[in-house]
């Protein structure tokens, strides 16, 4: 069984998760945070502005990468 733990990270009252999404340095999974409108908006903006990982021609969703490159246990 696999569980994902998601949390909000703040430093000096600054939302670090949001900052990472705004700069294109984090992938936003809408199905885990459907009510996070600010995150969704930042994610779309980073994509449109080609920031961070969105500079790449074909950025790969980390989940898809993990599925395609499973570790042997």
C-alpha positions as CSV (number, residue, x, y, z in Angstrom):
1,X,0.0,0.0,0.0
2,X,1.3,3.5,-0.8
3,X,0.4,6.7,0.9
4,X,1.5,10.2,-0.1
5,X,1.9,12.8,2.6
6,X,1.4,16.4,1.6
7,X,2.0,19.4,3.8
8,X,2.3,23.1,3.6
9,X,5.8,24.6,4.1
10,X,6.2,28.1,5.5
11,X,9.2,30.1,6.4
12,X,8.8,33.5,8.0
13,X,5.1,33.4,7.0
14,X,6.0,32.8,3.4
15,X,4.4,29.8,1.6
16,X,7.4,28.0,0.2
17,X,5.2,25.5,-1.8
18,X,3.6,28.4,-3.6
19,X,6.9,30.1,-4.3
20,X,8.3,26.9,-5.8
21,X,5.3,26.6,-8.1
22,X,5.4,30.2,-9.1
23,X,9.0,29.9,-10.2
24,X,8.4,26.7,-12.1
25,X,10.4,24.5,-9.6
26,X,7.5,22.3,-8.5
27,X,4.8,20.3,-10.3
28,X,1.3,21.0,-9.1
29,X,-1.0,18.0,-8.8
30,X,-4.5,19.3,-9.0
31,X,-6.1,16.0,-8.0
32,X,-4.3,16.3,-4.6
33,X,-5.2,20.0,-4.1
34,X,-8.4,20.8,-5.9
35,X,-9.2,23.8,-3.7
36,X,-5.8,25.4,-4.0
37,X,-6.8,28.1,-6.6
38,X,-3.7,30.1,-5.9
39,X,-1.5,27.1,-6.6
40,X,-3.3,26.3,-9.8
41,X,-3.0,29.9,-11.0
42,X,0.7,30.0,-10.2
43,X,1.2,26.7,-12.0
44,X,-0.5,27.9,-15.2
45,X,1.4,31.2,-15.1
46,X,4.8,29.4,-14.7
47,X,3.9,27.2,-17.7
48,X,2.8,30.2,-19.9
49,X,5.9,32.2,-18.9
50,X,8.2,29.1,-19.4
51,X,9.7,29.4,-16.0
52,X,11.9,26.7,-14.3
53,X,11.1,23.3,-15.6
54,X,8.7,24.7,-18.1
55,X,11.8,26.0,-20.1
56,X,12.2,22.4,-21.2
57,X,10.7,21.4,-24.5
58,X,8.8,18.4,-23.0
59,X,8.9,18.5,-19.2
60,X,7.9,15.1,-17.8
61,X,5.5,14.7,-15.0
62,X,7.4,13.2,-12.0
63,X,4.7,10.6,-11.5
64,X,5.0,9.4,-15.0
65,X,8.8,9.2,-14.7
66,X,8.5,7.1,-11.6
67,X,6.0,4.8,-13.3
68,X,8.3,4.3,-16.3
69,X,11.4,3.9,-14.2
70,X,10.4,1.6,-11.3
71,X,13.1,0.6,-8.8
72,X,13.7,-3.0,-8.2
73,X,13.2,-4.0,-4.6
